[in-house]
Amino acid sequence: MYDLLFRHVLRRIPAEPIHGVAFGAIRGVAGSRLTGPRVRTLLTATDPVLRTRVFGVDFPNPLGLAAGFDKDAKGPVALGNLGFGFVELGTITARPQPGNPKPRLFRLPDDKALVNRMGFNNSGADAVAARLTALPREGRPVIGINIGKSKAASPDRAVDDYRHSARVLGPHADYVVVNVSSPNTPGLRDLQQVSVLSPLLEAVREELVAAVLGRTVPLLVKITTDLADDEVEAVADMAVDLGLDGVVATNTTISREGLRTPKAEVDALGAGGVSGLPLAEVAHAVVGRLRNRLGAERTIISVGGIFTGEDAYHRIRAGASLVQAYTGFIYGGATWPRRVNRDLAALLRRDGQQSVATAVGTAPTP
């Protein structure tokens, strides 16, 4: 039903406005105190084989909603009620900012992909922290918080900018991700250089330790698929050296290679990062490379091209402890998380796995 609606109606409406309408509908139904619990009962996977514990946090299932969908913490409970095992909010910056001029979000239906140049549009760390403070504990999903650099922050002020976000948002997070990999904030990807990234991550961790008493907030870094193999390995080595909890891989790509959509049509959309199915192969390869370098102690959250339970299972067997999706959810609709989790559970049981954790990294090394 949703596939027919998408093909014949939704794809004809500009992507960003329909996102606002759809998210409003999700909040109105799945986030309602009246209907939300019923939605949760219908759509949440309860198979115990899906439960997993990662960096000291219990997840009801390993499928999360990637950063980008809920940038302002407007509906994490509603999204959790749809069946996501965790919701990553953001990217959130220290200062509020409108993002890039519209239009800035586009669909490539023939590729099951999106192109975006949103530019970290969000209401800022302080506003998001206030919204999370008011969030009821009951029904609250596992929440990751993804932080990025404010566009107005100069390179020499980037560390202070991230520090502020970590300080005000850390107390509300089950884990924190430092995003240095979006192609839509000028100069951001330069922070992926290990010589720059290492002191930045140390500063964020120091801020989290000071801001959050009584528990340790896991800290991860998000990288792009556009890094060369040796750069991926350098980030992995740095994560080990700094004692980070893991890596989120990968963000969108600026590459336009291998798309089915005609080149002229893609070029007309302008700059931006591509997400969705075109990232699947390279994102899978990055997971394997990271796992070989990180060892079993650190977490990989794999994102990019996850559309089915089989996709999720392959990433887990390659070495991911958790998986995330954004574009797959856009193309799949509200019941998509339930379908993915159902199929993932069936694959785990087919192969005699006792849990998600026992399947992590079981694929033969290439």
Beta strands, then each sheet from edge to edge (+ up, - down):
strand 1: 52-54
strand 2: 57-59
strand 3: 63-65
strand 4: 86-93
strand 5: 105-108
strand 6: 113-116
strand 7: 142-148
strand 8: 175-179
strand 9: 219-224
strand 10: 246-251
strand 11: 273-276
strand 12: 299-303
strand 13: 322-325
sheet 1: 1+ 2-
sheet 2: 3+ 4+ 7+ 8+ 9+ 10+ 12+ 13+ 3+
sheet 3: 5+ 6- 11+
end
